[in-house]
Amino acid sequence: MDKNRVTRRVLLLGSLALLGSGCSSTWGPTISPIAAKPRVDPRYRRREVPYNGSEPPGTIVVDTVERYLYYVEGGGSAIRYGIGVGEEGRTLKGRVRVGRKAEWPSWTPTENMMRRKPHLRQYAGGVSGGLHNPLGASALYLYRGAEDTMFRLHGTNEPWTIGQAVSSGCIRLTNEDIVDLYDRAPVGTTVLIV
């Protein structure tokens, strides 16, 4: 196993004390995990489930209404992850692909995000990757053809937002779940967002 991967997982387990949301809805001071009680509703915890859809193994299916992401496996099963989604009207739909991946990615708010939420202008120069970053432990960058859609599947340091419509459009998973999905889904993976 890669030494950086072990370090990332170890750091990930200690990262729940930090706040921030990728494709940010909020960005603010950190608080302790005891004060935040960062828990995920049990129905949004990762698990293997039956899958009878038509997508082939290795496909990611994102159900923004039910707030689940499925990584389709063979034999009629999938790994299901709970997700946080974009606020109403702020999400990508249709078929895209994973165009690139990054561990501890940097984050820069888009011009649209800064227009809607002027306080994000302070991050216009970007935020380096790490425990403080709103994209969390990993990100899968979604492309349509050769174009970056500016939408991501990424981690979050706000695990209590899983199951809610809170982001500026990206799909967020717990940091633990995005690390798991990152390991399963190579660049080129088809993603269907419904």
MARSEZA-817422 format. One record per residue (C-alpha): x, y, z. Coordinates in steps of 0.05 Angstrom, whole numbers, plus 5000, padded with zeros to 4 digits. Layout:
N
XYZ ...
END
This chain:
194
500050005000 502550704982 505351085042 501451715022 494951325020 496051075091 497651785114 491452055079 487051535112 490051665181 489252415172 482252315146 480051975210 482252585249 479153095202 472053115229 473753715273 474054165213 468454505176 467654735105 463754475046 466254344977 462254714925 461055094987 454655275021 458255535082 465255685102 466855885172 470755765235 472455075258 469254765319 470854145358 467753475338 464753435407 461054095398 459053935326 456753205339 458253055266 453852455253 450852175190 443651935191 444251165191 440151105127 445751475090 451351025113 455150645059 452649935046 451949404993 444949384964 441349004908 441649364841 436949214784 438249814739 440849774668 447650104679 453649644672 458549474728 463450034742 458350594730 456651114782 449251294786 447351914827 440151984849 439452704871 432252624894 433452024940 440352294958 444251664942 450151504898 450950794872 457350474848 454649904805 458049234816 456748584779 451748054800 445848524814 449048924870 451749624882 455350004936 450550554960 453151194990 449151755022 450352434990 449053174999 446653524936 446154214906 440954704929 434754714885 436454834812 443954774824 446054104800 448653754738 444153244703 445552714652 451452294631 458552524645 465152184662 470652234713 475752664676 480852694732 481752534805 485552874862 487252704934 486753294982 484853754923 485454504923 478954904916 477255564884 470155834885 467155954816 465156644793 457756444800 458856214872 462256864890 456657264857 451356894898 455556894962 460157504962 463657275026 467056734984 471057274947 476257215002 477856524973 478256754900 485756584900 484155874920 484855444982 490454934983 488954194995 488853925065 484453825126 481954545121 479654485049 472154465033 473053914980 475353425034 479852835025 478752704951 475052944890 472752644824 472253184771 466453104723 467453224649 462653244590 466953084530 473553474539 470254024581 470654064656 463454164680 465954494744 461953974783 465253484830 464052864871 467953034933 468752955008 466153425061 468253625130 460853725146 458453005149 451853215182 449853535114 449452855080 442252755059 440953495049 440753994991 446054485014 451754554965 452655004905 451554414859 456853894872 455553204902 458653114970 460152475008 463252375076 470752385072 470951635088 466151495031 469651924979 476151564995 472650894984 469451134918 476151444896 479450764903 473850414863 472650904805 478351024755 478851624709 474051494652 468551214696 461551384670 457251784717 449651834707 446352384748 438752344752 
END
